[in-house]
Amino acid sequence: MTAASPDGAKIIAKFTVLAKTATTEGTFKDMIKIIWRMIKPMTGTPLYRLTLVFLAIGAMCTSLASSSVRTGLPQWIENMETWLGKQLTIGGKGVAGEGEGTADDRVKRFFSTPYLHDFD
């Protein structure tokens, strides 16, 4: 349902085109930051916004899969997945062990932080 929403269609179209600017892992990470900053203030539940993040990253990766960076892309994706997994499970920087609160609480925290922890 999210992909068919106006927000989803806009996100997919935007990041399919903007993917061309990701020519190194550093610029790929910069695009992830742009995605987060763009979706962070949007209305909707935290899980809806997280789904939009996944749609944007998926659109970007699909576009990059046929580009000159396709050989490095799997490692970039793996690094981003590891980082995102930490953010959504243990809460990122300075937190060890089990995550606090429900999954919904953790996604809310992900969108309420002033910056992305441990991302650069």
N, CA, C and O atoms as a GROMACS GRO file, in nm:
protein
  480
    1MET      N    1   0.081  -0.119   0.000
    1MET     CA    2   0.000   0.000   0.000
    1MET      C    3   0.085   0.126   0.000
    1MET      O    4   0.051   0.223  -0.067
    2THR      N    5   0.196   0.126   0.074
    2THR     CA    6   0.280   0.245   0.082
    2THR      C    7   0.339   0.282  -0.053
    2THR      O    8   0.344   0.401  -0.086
    3ALA      N    9   0.383   0.184  -0.130
    3ALA     CA   10   0.443   0.214  -0.260
    3ALA      C   11   0.344   0.280  -0.354
    3ALA      O   12   0.382   0.361  -0.439
    4ALA      N   13   0.216   0.247  -0.340
    4ALA     CA   14   0.114   0.305  -0.426
    4ALA      C   15   0.064   0.440  -0.375
    4ALA      O   16  -0.009   0.509  -0.445
    5SER      N   17   0.103   0.477  -0.254
    5SER     CA   18   0.060   0.605  -0.199
    5SER      C   19   0.129   0.719  -0.273
    5SER      O   20   0.233   0.698  -0.335
    6PRO      N   21   0.073   0.840  -0.266
    6PRO     CA   22   0.141   0.954  -0.329
    6PRO      C   23   0.283   0.974  -0.274
    6PRO      O   24   0.374   1.006  -0.351
    7ASP      N   25   0.301   0.956  -0.143
    7ASP     CA   26   0.435   0.969  -0.084
    7ASP      C   27   0.528   0.864  -0.141
    7ASP      O   28   0.642   0.895  -0.179
    8GLY      N   29   0.482   0.740  -0.148
    8GLY     CA   30   0.564   0.631  -0.200
    8GLY      C   31   0.605   0.652  -0.344
    8GLY      O   32   0.721   0.633  -0.380
    9ALA      N   33   0.510   0.692  -0.427
    9ALA     CA   34   0.539   0.715  -0.569
    9ALA      C   35   0.640   0.829  -0.585
    9ALA      O   36   0.730   0.821  -0.668
   10LYS      N   37   0.624   0.934  -0.505
   10LYS     CA   38   0.716   1.048  -0.512
   10LYS      C   39   0.857   1.007  -0.470
   10LYS      O   40   0.955   1.045  -0.534
   11ILE      N   41   0.867   0.930  -0.362
   11ILE     CA   42   0.996   0.885  -0.310
   11ILE      C   43   1.067   0.796  -0.412
   11ILE      O   44   1.186   0.813  -0.439
   12ILE      N   45   0.994   0.701  -0.467
   12ILE     CA   46   1.052   0.609  -0.566
   12ILE      C   47   1.105   0.686  -0.686
   12ILE      O   48   1.218   0.665  -0.730
   13ALA      N   49   1.023   0.776  -0.739
   13ALA     CA   50   1.064   0.854  -0.857
   13ALA      C   51   1.187   0.940  -0.826
   13ALA      O   52   1.281   0.944  -0.905
   14LYS      N   53   1.185   1.007  -0.713
   14LYS     CA   54   1.294   1.097  -0.676
   14LYS      C   55   1.427   1.024  -0.660
   14LYS      O   56   1.528   1.068  -0.714
   15PHE      N   57   1.428   0.913  -0.586
   15PHE     CA   58   1.554   0.847  -0.557
   15PHE      C   59   1.600   0.752  -0.666
   15PHE      O   60   1.716   0.709  -0.665
   16THR      N   61   1.514   0.718  -0.759
   16THR     CA   62   1.559   0.644  -0.877
   16THR      C   63   1.647   0.737  -0.960
   16THR      O   64   1.750   0.694  -1.013
   17VAL      N   65   1.606   0.862  -0.972
   17VAL     CA   66   1.682   0.960  -1.049
   17VAL      C   67   1.807   1.006  -0.972
   17VAL      O   68   1.916   1.013  -1.029
   18LEU      N   69   1.792   1.036  -0.843
   18LEU     CA   70   1.905   1.087  -0.764
   18LEU      C   71   2.014   0.982  -0.739
   18LEU      O   72   2.125   1.017  -0.700
   19ALA      N   73   1.983   0.856  -0.762
   19ALA     CA   74   2.082   0.750  -0.740
   19ALA      C   75   2.208   0.773  -0.821
   19ALA      O   76   2.317   0.731  -0.781
   20LYS      N   77   2.196   0.839  -0.934
   20LYS     CA   78   2.311   0.863  -1.021
   20LYS      C   79   2.422   0.940  -0.950
   20LYS      O   80   2.538   0.932  -0.990
   21THR      N   81   2.388   1.014  -0.846
   21THR     CA   82   2.488   1.092  -0.775
   21THR      C   83   2.571   1.007  -0.679
   21THR      O   84   2.674   1.052  -0.629
   22ALA      N   85   2.528   0.885  -0.653
   22ALA     CA   86   2.600   0.796  -0.561
   22ALA      C   87   2.707   0.720  -0.640
   22ALA      O   88   2.680   0.614  -0.696
   23THR      N   89   2.827   0.775  -0.642
   23THR     CA   90   2.935   0.714  -0.719
   23THR      C   91   3.042   0.650  -0.632
   23THR      O   92   3.131   0.580  -0.681
   24THR      N   93   3.032   0.672  -0.500
   24THR     CA   94   3.124   0.611  -0.403
   24THR      C   95   3.039   0.571  -0.282
   24THR      O   96   2.923   0.609  -0.272
   25GLU      N   97   3.098   0.494  -0.191
   25GLU     CA   98   3.023   0.459  -0.070
   25GLU      C   99   2.991   0.584   0.011
   25GLU      O  100   2.886   0.592   0.075
   26GLY      N  101   3.079   0.682   0.009
   26GLY     CA  102   3.054   0.807   0.080
   26GLY      C  103   2.933   0.881   0.026
   26GLY      O  104   2.850   0.931   0.104
   27THR      N  105   2.921   0.889  -0.105
   27THR     CA  106   2.804   0.958  -0.161
   27THR      C  107   2.678   0.873  -0.146
   27THR      O  108   2.568   0.927  -0.138
   28PHE      N  109   2.695   0.741  -0.144
   28PHE     CA  110   2.580   0.653  -0.115
   28PHE      C  111   2.527   0.682   0.025
   28PHE      O  112   2.406   0.694   0.044
   29LYS      N  113   2.617   0.695   0.123
   29LYS     CA  114   2.576   0.728   0.260
   29LYS      C  115   2.514   0.868   0.265
   29LYS      O  116   2.418   0.890   0.339
   30ASP      N  117   2.568   0.960   0.188
   30ASP     CA  118   2.509   1.094   0.183
   30ASP      C  119   2.364   1.087   0.135
   30ASP      O  120   2.278   1.159   0.184
   31MET      N  121   2.339   1.000   0.039
   31MET     CA  122   2.202   0.984  -0.012
   31MET      C  123   2.111   0.925   0.096
   31MET      O  124   1.994   0.962   0.105
   32ILE      N  125   2.162   0.833   0.176
   32ILE     CA  126   2.084   0.776   0.287
   32ILE      C  127   2.047   0.888   0.384
   32ILE      O  128   1.935   0.893   0.434
   33LYS      N  129   2.142   0.977   0.412
   33LYS     CA  130   2.114   1.091   0.500
   33LYS      C  131   2.006   1.180   0.442
   33LYS      O  132   1.917   1.227   0.514
   34ILE      N  133   2.012   1.204   0.312
   34ILE     CA  134   1.911   1.287   0.245
   34ILE      C  135   1.774   1.220   0.255
   34ILE      O  136   1.674   1.286   0.281
   35ILE      N  137   1.772   1.089   0.234
   35ILE     CA  138   1.646   1.014   0.247
   35ILE      C  139   1.589   1.032   0.387
   35ILE      O  140   1.471   1.064   0.403
   36TRP      N  141   1.672   1.012   0.489
   36TRP     CA  142   1.627   1.024   0.628
   36TRP      C  143   1.576   1.164   0.657
   36TRP      O  144   1.470   1.181   0.717
   37ARG      N  145   1.652   1.266   0.613
   37ARG     CA  146   1.611   1.405   0.638
   37ARG      C  147   1.481   1.439   0.566
   37ARG      O  148   1.400   1.516   0.618
   38MET      N  149   1.461   1.383   0.448
   38MET     CA  150   1.340   1.412   0.373
   38MET      C  151   1.217   1.345   0.436
   38MET      O  152   1.109   1.404   0.441
   39ILE      N  153   1.234   1.222   0.484
   39ILE     CA  154   1.121   1.146   0.535
   39ILE      C  155   1.092   1.177   0.682
   39ILE      O  156   0.978   1.165   0.727
   40LYS      N  157   1.194   1.215   0.756
   40LYS     CA  158   1.181   1.241   0.900
   40LYS      C  159   1.062   1.332   0.935
   40LYS      O  160   0.987   1.298   1.026
   41PRO      N  161   1.042   1.446   0.868
   41PRO     CA  162   0.930   1.533   0.906
   41PRO      C  163   0.794   1.495   0.846
   41PRO      O  164   0.694   1.560   0.876
   42MET      N  165   0.790   1.393   0.764
   42MET     CA  166   0.663   1.356   0.699
   42MET      C  167   0.563   1.305   0.802
   42MET      O  168   0.600   1.254   0.908
   43THR      N  169   0.437   1.321   0.770
   43THR     CA  170   0.332   1.270   0.858
   43THR      C  171   0.314   1.121   0.833
   43THR      O  172   0.352   1.068   0.729
   44GLY      N  173   0.256   1.056   0.931
   44GLY     CA  174   0.233   0.912   0.922
   44GLY      C  175   0.297   0.842   1.040
   44GLY      O  176   0.376   0.902   1.113
   45THR      N  177   0.263   0.719   1.057
   45THR     CA  178   0.318   0.642   1.169
   45THR      C  179   0.467   0.621   1.147
   45THR      O  180   0.516   0.631   1.035
   46PRO      N  181   0.540   0.590   1.254
   46PRO     CA  182   0.682   0.561   1.238
   46PRO      C  183   0.708   0.446   1.139
   46PRO      O  184   0.803   0.451   1.061
   47LEU      N  185   0.625   0.343   1.143
   47LEU     CA  186   0.646   0.230   1.052
   47LEU      C  187   0.617   0.268   0.908
   47LEU      O  188   0.681   0.216   0.816
   48TYR      N  189   0.522   0.358   0.886
   48TYR     CA  190   0.495   0.408   0.751
   48TYR      C  191   0.618   0.482   0.700
   48TYR      O  192   0.660   0.462   0.586
   49ARG      N  193   0.676   0.568   0.783
   49ARG     CA  194   0.793   0.644   0.742
   49ARG      C  195   0.914   0.551   0.720
   49ARG      O  196   0.993   0.573   0.629
   50LEU      N  197   0.927   0.449   0.804
   50LEU     CA  198   1.036   0.353   0.784
   50LEU      C  199   1.018   0.279   0.651
   50LEU      O  200   1.116   0.253   0.581
   51THR      N  201   0.895   0.247   0.617
   51THR     CA  202   0.867   0.183   0.488
   51THR      C  203   0.907   0.275   0.374
   51THR      O  204   0.960   0.229   0.273
   52LEU      N  205   0.881   0.405   0.389
   52LEU     CA  206   0.924   0.500   0.286
   52LEU      C  207   1.076   0.503   0.273
   52LEU      O  208   1.129   0.514   0.162
   53VAL      N  209   1.147   0.493   0.386
   53VAL     CA  210   1.294   0.488   0.382
   53VAL      C  211   1.336   0.365   0.301
   53VAL      O  212   1.423   0.375   0.214
   54PHE      N  213   1.276   0.250   0.330
   54PHE     CA  214   1.311   0.128   0.256
   54PHE      C  215   1.279   0.141   0.107
   54PHE      O  216   1.355   0.093   0.023
   55LEU      N  217   1.167   0.204   0.074
   55LEU     CA  218   1.132   0.225  -0.067
   55LEU      C  219   1.237   0.313  -0.136
   55LEU      O  220   1.278   0.284  -0.248
   56ALA      N  221   1.279   0.419  -0.068
   56ALA     CA  222   1.378   0.509  -0.127
   56ALA      C  223   1.511   0.438  -0.148
   56ALA      O  224   1.573   0.449  -0.254
   57ILE      N  225   1.555   0.364  -0.047
   57ILE     CA  226   1.682   0.290  -0.059
   57ILE      C  227   1.670   0.184  -0.167
   57ILE      O  228   1.763   0.166  -0.246
   58GLY      N  229   1.558   0.115  -0.172
   58GLY     CA  230   1.537   0.014  -0.276
   58GLY      C  231   1.537   0.074  -0.415
   58GLY      O  232   1.595   0.016  -0.508
   59ALA      N  233   1.473   0.189  -0.432
   59ALA     CA  234   1.471   0.255  -0.562
   59ALA      C  235   1.612   0.296  -0.603
   59ALA      O  236   1.652   0.279  -0.718
   60MET      N  237   1.686   0.348  -0.507
   60MET     CA  238   1.823   0.390  -0.534
   60MET      C  239   1.910   0.269  -0.572
   60MET      O  240   1.986   0.275  -0.668
   61CYS      N  241   1.900   0.162  -0.496
   61CYS     CA  242   1.982   0.042  -0.523
   61CYS      C  243   1.945  -0.023  -0.655
   61CYS      O  244   2.032  -0.072  -0.727
   62THR      N  245   1.818  -0.024  -0.688
   62THR     CA  246   1.774  -0.081  -0.816
   62THR      C  247   1.834  -0.001  -0.931
   62THR      O  248   1.880  -0.058  -1.030
   63SER      N  249   1.833   0.129  -0.918
   63SER     CA  250   1.892   0.215  -1.021
   63SER      C  251   2.043   0.194  -1.031
   63SER      O  252   2.098   0.190  -1.141
   64LEU      N  253   2.109   0.181  -0.917
   64LEU     CA  254   2.255   0.164  -0.915
   64LEU      C  255   2.300   0.026  -0.963
   64LEU      O  256   2.414   0.008  -1.003
   65ALA      N  257   2.210  -0.072  -0.958
   65ALA     CA  258   2.246  -0.209  -0.995
   65ALA      C  259   2.290  -0.220  -1.140
   65ALA      O  260   2.363  -0.313  -1.175
   66SER      N  261   2.248  -0.129  -1.224
   66SER     CA  262   2.289  -0.134  -1.364
   66SER      C  263   2.390  -0.023  -1.397
   66SER      O  264   2.411   0.008  -1.514
   67SER      N  265   2.451   0.036  -1.294
   67SER     CA  266   2.546   0.145  -1.317
   67SER      C  267   2.690   0.096  -1.303
   67SER      O  268   2.715  -0.023  -1.282
   68SER      N  269   2.781   0.189  -1.315
   68SER     CA  270   2.923   0.154  -1.306
   68SER      C  271   2.966   0.116  -1.165
   68SER      O  272   3.075   0.061  -1.147
   69VAL      N  273   2.885   0.143  -1.064
   69VAL     CA  274   2.920   0.110  -0.925
   69VAL      C  275   2.864  -0.025  -0.880
   69VAL      O  276   2.875  -0.061  -0.763
   70ARG      N  277   2.804  -0.098  -0.970
   70ARG     CA  278   2.734  -0.222  -0.933
   70ARG      C  279   2.823  -0.324  -0.862
   70ARG      O  280   2.773  -0.402  -0.781
   71THR      N  281   2.953  -0.325  -0.889
   71THR     CA  282   3.040  -0.423  -0.823
   71THR      C  283   3.061  -0.389  -0.676
   71THR      O  284   3.074  -0.480  -0.594
   72GLY      N  285   3.065  -0.262  -0.640
   72GLY     CA  286   3.083  -0.222  -0.500
   72GLY      C  287   2.953  -0.214  -0.423
   72GLY      O  288   2.953  -0.212  -0.300
   73LEU      N  289   2.842  -0.210  -0.495
   73LEU     CA  290   2.711  -0.191  -0.433
   73LEU      C  291   2.676  -0.294  -0.326
   73LEU      O  292   2.626  -0.254  -0.221
   74PRO      N  293   2.700  -0.424  -0.346
   74PRO     CA  294   2.664  -0.520  -0.240
   74PRO      C  295   2.731  -0.490  -0.105
   74PRO      O  296   2.668  -0.506   0.000
   75GLN      N  297   2.856  -0.446  -0.107
   75GLN     CA  298   2.925  -0.414   0.018
   75GLN      C  299   2.865  -0.287   0.081
   75GLN      O  300   2.849  -0.279   0.203
   76TRP      N  301   2.833  -0.189  -0.001
   76TRP     CA  302   2.771  -0.066   0.050
   76TRP      C  303   2.638  -0.099   0.118
   76TRP      O  304   2.608  -0.048   0.226
   77ILE      N  305   2.560  -0.185   0.053
   77ILE     CA  306   2.430  -0.224   0.108
   77ILE      C  307   2.450  -0.299   0.239
   77ILE      O  308   2.378  -0.275   0.336
   78GLU      N  309   2.546  -0.391   0.242
   78GLU     CA  310   2.571  -0.468   0.364
   78GLU      C  311   2.612  -0.375   0.479
   78GLU      O  312   2.564  -0.392   0.592
   79ASN      N  313   2.698  -0.279   0.452
   79ASN     CA  314   2.740  -0.184   0.556
   79ASN      C  315   2.621  -0.102   0.606
   79ASN      O  316   2.608  -0.078   0.726
   80MET      N  317   2.536  -0.058   0.515
   80MET     CA  318   2.418   0.020   0.551
   80MET      C  319   2.319  -0.066   0.631
   80MET      O  320   2.260  -0.018   0.728
   81GLU      N  321   2.301  -0.191   0.590
   81GLU     CA  322   2.210  -0.281   0.663
   81GLU      C  323   2.258  -0.305   0.806
   81GLU      O  324   2.177  -0.304   0.900
   82THR      N  325   2.388  -0.325   0.823
   82THR     CA  326   2.444  -0.347   0.957
   82THR      C  327   2.421  -0.225   1.044
   82THR      O  328   2.378  -0.237   1.158
   83TRP      N  329   2.449  -0.107   0.990
   83TRP     CA  330   2.429   0.017   1.064
   83TRP      C  331   2.282   0.036   1.100
   83TRP      O  332   2.250   0.066   1.215
   84LEU      N  333   2.193   0.018   1.002
   84LEU     CA  334   2.050   0.038   1.027
   84LEU      C  335   1.998  -0.063   1.128
   84LEU      O  336   1.914  -0.030   1.212
   85GLY      N  337   2.046  -0.186   1.120
   85GLY     CA  338   2.006  -0.287   1.218
   85GLY      C  339   2.042  -0.246   1.359
   85GLY      O  340   1.962  -0.266   1.451
   86LYS      N  341   2.162  -0.190   1.378
   86LYS     CA  342   2.200  -0.142   1.511
   86LYS      C  343   2.109  -0.029   1.557
   86LYS      O  344   2.067  -0.027   1.673
   87GLN      N  345   2.078   0.062   1.469
   87GLN     CA  346   1.993   0.175   1.506
   87GLN      C  347   1.855   0.129   1.552
   87GLN      O  348   1.797   0.186   1.644
   88LEU      N  349   1.804   0.026   1.488
   88LEU     CA  350   1.668  -0.018   1.516
   88LEU      C  351   1.659  -0.128   1.621
   88LEU      O  352   1.549  -0.166   1.661
   89THR      N  353   1.773  -0.180   1.667
   89THR     CA  354   1.766  -0.283   1.770
   89THR      C  355   1.820  -0.234   1.902
   89THR      O  356   1.749  -0.240   2.003
   90ILE      N  357   1.944  -0.186   1.904
   90ILE     CA  358   2.000  -0.144   2.033
   90ILE      C  359   2.001   0.007   2.050
   90ILE      O  360   2.050   0.056   2.152
   91GLY      N  361   1.950   0.080   1.954
   91GLY     CA  362   1.940   0.224   1.970
   91GLY      C  363   2.060   0.303   1.929
   91GLY      O  364   2.064   0.424   1.950
   92GLY      N  365   2.160   0.239   1.870
   92GLY     CA  366   2.273   0.314   1.818
   92GLY      C  367   2.378   0.348   1.921
   92GLY      O  368   2.397   0.275   2.018
   93LYS      N  369   2.444   0.458   1.900
   93LYS     CA  370   2.561   0.500   1.978
   93LYS      C  371   2.535   0.506   2.128
   93LYS      O  372   2.435   0.561   2.174
   94GLY      N  373   2.626   0.448   2.201
   94GLY     CA  374   2.620   0.459   2.346
   94GLY      C  375   2.526   0.362   2.414
   94GLY      O  376   2.512   0.364   2.536
   95VAL      N  377   2.461   0.277   2.337
   95VAL     CA  378   2.366   0.182   2.396
   95VAL      C  379   2.419   0.042   2.372
   95VAL      O  380   2.454   0.007   2.260
   96ALA      N  381   2.424  -0.038   2.476
   96ALA     CA  382   2.471  -0.176   2.463
   96ALA      C  383   2.362  -0.271   2.510
   96ALA      O  384   2.279  -0.234   2.593
   97GLY      N  385   2.363  -0.391   2.458
   97GLY     CA  386   2.268  -0.492   2.502
   97GLY      C  387   2.136  -0.482   2.428
   97GLY      O  388   2.131  -0.449   2.310
   98GLU      N  389   2.031  -0.511   2.500
   98GLU     CA  390   1.898  -0.513   2.440
   98GLU      C  391   1.844  -0.372   2.416
   98GLU      O  392   1.876  -0.279   2.490
   99GLY      N  393   1.764  -0.360   2.313
   99GLY     CA  394   1.700  -0.232   2.286
   99GLY      C  395   1.594  -0.201   2.391
   99GLY      O  396   1.540  -0.291   2.455
  100GLU      N  397   1.567  -0.075   2.407
  100GLU     CA  398   1.467  -0.033   2.505
  100GLU      C  399   1.336  -0.007   2.434
  100GLU      O  400   1.334   0.055   2.327
  101GLY      N  401   1.227  -0.053   2.492
  101GLY     CA  402   1.096  -0.027   2.436
  101GLY      C  403   1.059  -0.122   2.324
  101GLY      O  404   1.133  -0.214   2.290
  102THR      N  405   0.944  -0.095   2.268
  102THR     CA  406   0.892  -0.177   2.159
  102THR      C  407   0.962  -0.141   2.029
  102THR      O  408   1.036  -0.044   2.022
  103ALA      N  409   0.937  -0.221   1.927
  103ALA     CA  410   0.991  -0.190   1.794
  103ALA      C  411   0.942  -0.053   1.748
  103ALA      O  412   1.017   0.024   1.689
  104ASP      N  413   0.816  -0.023   1.775
  104ASP     CA  414   0.760   0.107   1.738
  104ASP      C  415   0.834   0.220   1.810
  104ASP      O  416   0.861   0.324   1.750
  105ASP      N  417   0.866   0.200   1.938
  105ASP     CA  418   0.941   0.300   2.014
  105ASP      C  419   1.078   0.325   1.950
  105ASP      O  420   1.123   0.440   1.941
  106ARG      N  421   1.143   0.219   1.907
  106ARG     CA  422   1.277   0.233   1.848
  106ARG      C  423   1.271   0.306   1.715
  106ARG      O  424   1.359   0.386   1.684
  107VAL      N  425   1.168   0.277   1.635
  107VAL     CA  426   1.154   0.348   1.508
  107VAL      C  427   1.123   0.496   1.534
  107VAL      O  428   1.175   0.583   1.464
  108LYS      N  429   1.041   0.524   1.634
  108LYS     CA  430   1.015   0.664   1.670
  108LYS      C  431   1.144   0.735   1.706
  108LYS      O  432   1.167   0.848   1.663
  109ARG      N  433   1.229   0.670   1.786
  109ARG     CA  434   1.358   0.730   1.825
  109ARG      C  435   1.446   0.754   1.702
  109ARG      O  436   1.515   0.855   1.694
  110PHE      N  437   1.443   0.661   1.607
  110PHE     CA  438   1.522   0.674   1.486
  110PHE      C  439   1.486   0.804   1.412
  110PHE      O  440   1.574   0.872   1.358
  111PHE      N  441   1.358   0.837   1.410
  111PHE     CA  442   1.314   0.958   1.341
  111PHE      C  443   1.316   1.082   1.429
  111PHE      O  444   1.293   1.193   1.379
  112SER      N  445   1.341   1.067   1.557
  112SER     CA  446   1.341   1.184   1.645
  112SER      C  447   1.482   1.231   1.682
  112SER      O  448   1.497   1.337   1.744
  113THR      N  449   1.584   1.156   1.645
  113THR     CA  450   1.720   1.199   1.677
  113THR      C  451   1.759   1.316   1.588
  113THR      O  452   1.713   1.326   1.474
  114PRO      N  453   1.845   1.405   1.640
  114PRO     CA  454   1.885   1.521   1.560
  114PRO      C  455   1.982   1.487   1.446
  114PRO      O  456   1.996   1.564   1.351
  115TYR      N  457   2.049   1.372   1.456
  115TYR     CA  458   2.142   1.330   1.351
  115TYR      C  459   2.152   1.178   1.354
  115TYR      O  460   2.105   1.113   1.448
  116LEU      N  461   2.214   1.121   1.251
  116LEU     CA  462   2.228   0.977   1.241
  116LEU      C  463   2.355   0.933   1.314
  116LEU      O  464   2.465   0.971   1.274
  117HIS      N  465   2.341   0.855   1.418
  117HIS     CA  466   2.454   0.809   1.498
  117HIS      C  467   2.542   0.711   1.421
  117HIS      O  468   2.492   0.627   1.346
  118ASP      N  469   2.672   0.723   1.440
  118ASP     CA  470   2.770   0.627   1.388
  118ASP      C  471   2.757   0.601   1.238
  118ASP      O  472   2.781   0.489   1.192
  119PHE      N  473   2.721   0.702   1.162
  119PHE     CA  474   2.696   0.676   1.020
  119PHE      C  475   2.812   0.711   0.929
  119PHE      O  476   2.822   0.655   0.820
  120ASP      N  477   2.899   0.802   0.969
  120ASP     CA  478   3.007   0.843   0.879
  120ASP      C  479   3.127   0.760   0.887
  120ASP      O  480   3.224   0.785   0.815
   0.00000   0.00000   0.00000
